[in-house]
Amino acid sequence: MHRQTRKNLLNLATGVAVAAAAVVVFLPAAYAAPGTVTGNVNVRSGPGTNYGVVDVARAGQQVDVQRCQGSWCYVVKPGPDGWVSATYLTGGGGAPVNPSNPGLSFGFTVGGPNGPQISIGVGNQPQPQPPRPQPPVIQPVYDEICFFDRTNFRGDSFCMQPGQSTRDLRSWTDRISSVQNPNGYEVQVCSEPNYVSCRTYTTSASSLGDFDNYIASIRTR
């Protein structure tokens, strides 16, 4: 390959690598992890006590953690931004931060001792979703009168619509022991076919007393 061509290709490859590195290094500036200051702490111009104090973050203050280095994290907040000790921070949801490796608590990888930390997914962390509105609870509508062959609305049963009647219960004759009538319809139960010797209920009846197992015809209204 011609020497000049090889040189041009090498320069191009180097330029692409530098541009890609620049994008990765500065990527954290586009993302932030939420944090909370747990106590009054100095905000410094660099990650260490040998750097000057630029501000004081107050206990309970919400900050955006941009990156971490060593046991320090760079935070953005109202007023001057800067570095604070990770021992004075909690992560999202109040989770404690490991001061020896705080970057993992905020979604940053561990970088070199002198370089900025690189985000690997802070911007892609799943965000808590607001609770979905629940559909309204639909109360059942009871529009039937039901008859049971045991007391307390148990056992085999059949139901009738208001206005229905039967002159002869046939296989159900002398088997009914309770009546479920939640809507308060008028229910006439009779001990003989063709509505003879009747009693009227306008409520549910868990037992029928002397009409227990002694019903042969029914009218409802």
C-alpha positions as a printed Julia matrix, in Angstrom:
221×3 Matrix{Float64}:
    0.0     0.0    0.0
    1.28    3.49  -0.8
    2.91    5.17   2.2
    0.74    8.3    1.96
   -2.44    6.21   1.7
   -1.51    4.21   4.8
   -0.78    7.43   6.65
   -4.18    8.88   5.7
   -5.98    5.71   6.82
   -4.11    5.72  10.12
   -5.03    9.33  10.76
   -8.67    8.6    9.94
   -8.8     5.64  12.31
   -7.18    7.67  15.07
   -9.68   10.48  14.58
  -12.63    8.11  14.8
  -11.26    6.53  17.99
  -10.73    9.92  19.62
  -14.24   11.06  18.67
  -15.76    7.86  20.06
  -13.79    8.22  23.29
  -14.96   11.8   23.64
  -18.57   10.71  23.27
  -18.16    8.03  25.98
  -16.31   10.29  28.42
  -18.87   13.07  28.18
  -21.88   10.77  28.06
  -22.55   11.04  31.81
  -23.25   14.75  31.43
  -26.41   13.83  29.54
  -27.64   11.52  32.29
  -28.07   11.82  36.02
  -29.02    9.55  38.87
  -31.16   10.96  41.67
  -29.59   11.25  45.09
  -30.33   12.79  48.47
  -27.91   14.55  50.82
  -28.07   12.98  54.28
  -26.23   15.7   56.2
  -24.69   19.14  55.7
  -21.58   18.59  53.61
  -19.0    20.72  51.79
  -19.22   20.83  48.01
  -15.7    20.91  46.6
  -14.17   21.77  43.25
  -12.61   18.31  42.98
  -12.88   14.78  44.38
  -10.96   15.21  47.62
  -10.52   17.31  50.72
   -7.51   19.02  49.16
   -9.85   20.83  46.75
  -11.49   24.11  47.64
  -15.01   24.42  49.02
  -17.44   25.99  46.55
  -20.71   25.51  48.42
  -22.47   23.59  51.19
  -25.18   21.01  50.43
  -27.85   20.76  53.1
  -29.38   17.65  54.66
  -32.4    16.45  52.69
  -31.43   18.32  49.53
  -32.16   16.51  46.26
  -29.25   16.35  43.82
  -28.44   14.79  40.47
  -25.37   12.58  40.6
  -23.44   12.9   37.34
  -20.45   10.63  38.02
  -18.37    9.21  40.84
  -14.62    8.87  41.4
  -13.11    7.03  44.31
  -15.35    7.83  47.3
  -16.58   11.11  45.8
  -19.45   11.98  43.48
  -20.05   15.01  41.3
  -23.52   16.45  41.93
  -25.66   19.01  40.18
  -27.99   21.09  42.34
  -29.3    24.61  42.81
  -26.24   26.77  43.34
  -22.64   25.82  42.57
  -22.19   22.2   41.5
  -19.27   20.12  42.64
  -17.95   17.05  44.43
  -19.26   15.67  47.73
  -18.24   12.7   49.8
  -20.38    9.66  48.94
  -20.86    8.97  52.66
  -23.28   11.92  52.65
  -25.46   10.57  49.83
  -28.23    8.04  49.42
  -29.38    6.65  46.1
  -32.83    6.63  44.56
  -35.51    5.54  47.0
  -33.22    6.27  49.97
  -30.94    3.29  49.3
  -27.6     3.58  51.13
  -24.49    4.18  49.03
  -21.34    2.1   49.34
  -18.72    4.83  49.92
  -15.89    2.61  48.67
  -17.62    2.1   45.32
  -20.43    4.66  45.06
  -20.64    4.58  41.28
  -22.41    1.22  41.3
  -25.16    2.67  43.46
  -25.92    5.26  40.8
  -25.41    3.13  37.69
  -21.84    4.19  36.85
  -18.95    1.88  36.09
  -15.7     2.09  37.98
  -13.19    4.15  36.05
   -9.55    5.0   36.5
   -8.4     6.8   39.63
   -7.89   10.09  37.79
  -10.53    9.93  35.07
  -14.23   10.64  35.07
  -16.6     7.78  35.67
  -18.5     6.48  32.65
  -22.21    5.82  32.71
  -23.35    2.45  31.39
  -27.06    2.79  31.72
  -28.22    5.47  34.11
  -30.41    6.89  31.36
  -31.79    3.46  30.59
  -32.77    2.41  34.07
  -36.42    1.39  34.2
  -38.44    4.22  35.63
  -41.13    3.5   38.18
  -44.48    3.56  36.48
  -47.42    5.33  38.05
  -50.06    2.92  39.27
  -52.55    2.06  36.59
  -56.05    3.26  37.3
  -58.12    0.36  38.47
  -61.46   -0.23  36.84
  -64.37    0.59  39.11
  -65.67   -2.29  41.14
  -68.97   -3.29  39.65
  -71.37   -4.49  42.25
  -73.47   -7.46  41.14
  -77.09   -6.72  40.49
  -79.41   -9.29  41.92
  -82.63   -9.4   39.92
  -83.71  -12.9   40.86
  -85.3   -14.75  43.74
  -83.5   -18.02  44.46
  -84.78  -21.03  46.37
  -82.49  -23.53  48.14
  -83.08  -27.04  49.41
  -81.09  -26.34  52.6
  -81.2   -23.56  55.17
  -78.86  -20.54  55.0
  -78.96  -20.49  51.18
  -77.05  -23.73  50.73
  -77.45  -26.83  48.64
  -79.2   -27.2   45.29
  -81.17  -24.21  44.07
  -83.23  -22.67  41.31
  -84.11  -19.03  40.63
  -87.1   -17.1   39.31
  -87.46  -13.63  37.82
  -89.89  -11.18  39.46
  -93.34  -11.77  38.0
  -92.81  -15.46  37.34
  -95.01  -18.07  38.99
  -95.38  -21.82  39.09
  -98.56  -23.6   40.13
  -96.83  -26.9   40.76
  -93.19  -27.29  41.76
  -93.22  -30.97  40.78
  -89.73  -32.33  41.6
  -89.13  -29.38  43.95
  -92.32  -29.9   45.95
  -91.59  -30.03  49.69
  -87.86  -29.43  49.17
  -87.4   -25.67  49.71
  -85.75  -24.61  53.01
  -84.51  -21.03  52.37
  -85.25  -18.11  50.03
  -82.74  -15.5   48.84
  -84.56  -12.27  47.95
  -82.01   -9.4   48.25
  -84.07   -6.86  46.27
  -87.14   -7.24  48.41
  -89.59   -8.56  45.83
  -92.92   -9.95  46.96
  -92.63  -13.74  47.1
  -95.63  -15.9   47.91
  -94.87  -19.49  48.86
  -97.75  -21.92  49.19
  -97.98  -25.32  50.83
 -100.4   -26.6   48.18
 -100.42  -26.46  44.38
 -102.39  -23.63  42.69
 -101.41  -21.11  45.4
 -103.32  -22.54  48.31
 -102.27  -21.95  51.97
  -99.68  -19.28  51.26
  -97.2   -17.09  53.11
  -95.62  -13.89  51.68
  -91.96  -12.83  52.05
  -90.46   -9.47  51.05
  -86.97  -10.24  52.37
  -84.59  -13.16  52.27
  -85.31  -15.99  54.65
  -82.49  -18.27  55.79
  -85.05  -20.74  57.14
  -88.79  -21.1   56.6
  -90.04  -22.38  59.95
  -93.16  -24.47  59.55
  -92.96  -23.96  55.75
  -89.57  -25.68  55.67
  -89.79  -28.5   53.1
  -93.5   -27.78  52.76
  -93.9   -25.67  49.6
  -95.71  -26.8   46.44
  -96.35  -23.58  44.47
  -94.8   -20.07  44.22
  -95.79  -16.61  42.96
  -93.44  -13.61  42.67
  -94.15   -9.92  42.04
